[in-house]
Amino acid sequence: MTADGLQDLLRWLLAAVFAGMGILHFMPAVVRTMAAMIPPVLRRPGLPSPRALVYVTGLCEIAGGVGLLIPGVRLAAGFALIVFLVAVFPANAHAAAHPERFGRVAVPFWPRFAGQLALVGLVGVALV
C-alpha cells in the first residue's frame, strides 16, 4: 500500500472512531455517565448544562470525523478535532481522579494523557 493509501486508511479509521464516539454521546446511559464527568468548574450558572455539553461534544466528534473525509474542510476539521481533544481532556482527568465513581471509564491519568496525545498525533498525520 502506498503512503497516500495508508493516509486515506488512517483518515477513514479516525473518521469512524470520532463519528462512532460522537454517536455514543446520544445514548442515554452514556449521556448520564459523561455528564457526571464534567468537572465542577463547568457546572456554574450561566454555562450550558452538563448534558448539553455532552450533546455538543458528540456533534463536534461527528462533524470532525466526517470533515476528515472531505478534502475542502479536512484541515479545518483536523485542527478542530485537535482543539476538541485538548478541550475535553479535563473531563477525562476528572474521571481519572475519581475511579470509585466512574469505574472502568476512569482510565488512569497518564495512560489517558498518552492516548489523547496519540490521537492528536494521528489526526496531525491524517492532515499532512
Number of C-alpha atoms within 10 A of each C-alpha: 7 7 8 11 10 12 17 16 14 17 25 17 13 21 22 15 15 23 21 15 17 23 15 16 26 17 11 11 11 13 20 15 17 21 19 18 23 22 15 11 8 14 12 10 7 7 11 13 15 21 19 13 19 25 21 16 18 22 19 19 26 21 18 26 28 20 21 26 17 12 11 10 13 19 18 15 24 23 16 17 24 20 12 16 16 14 12 14 15 15 18 22 20 18 26 23 15 15 14 10 14 17 11 11 15 19 18 16 16 11 11 16 16 11 12 18 15 12 16 20 12 17 23 15 13 22 17 8
